[in-house]
Amino acid sequence: MIRIALIGMIAIMVAIIFKKQKEEYSLYIAIGASMLILILGIGKLEVILDAINRLQGYIQLNSAYIGILIKIVGITYVTEISSSLCKDSGYSSIGEQIELVGKLSILAISMPILLAILDTINNFLKV
């Protein structure tokens, strides 16, 4: 985590220096740093996926639900990164629209989980 924080802080300092002379370069630096941090962070997903697989060994979880949860996490990260880049570039309205579509995408993709929860509650109420 310290390495990732240092990469972010160095990228910010370099972007500030370039912002005075070539403003578009500061945006490229921010995008490049974001991608580098994302690539370094993806390695952490392996640990999380291993833990999820171990959980599936202890309790019966539908693998489709695990896939949906992983997609939700991915949508969240892509939405947050792209929205932040838009806002940093001065296009906050586009960033807000990205956030809105991200939230709607998460809601749409999570419908099977919500319906399964409602079916379970309905089955408990019938008994």
Secondary structure, DSSP 8 states (H G I E B T S, - for coil): -HHHHHHHHHHHHHHHHHHHH-HHHHHHHHHHHHHHHHHHHHHHHHHHHHHHHHHHHHS---HHHHHHHHHHHHHHHHHHHHHHHHHHTT-HHHHHHHHHHHHHHHHHHTHHHHHHHHHHHHHHHH-
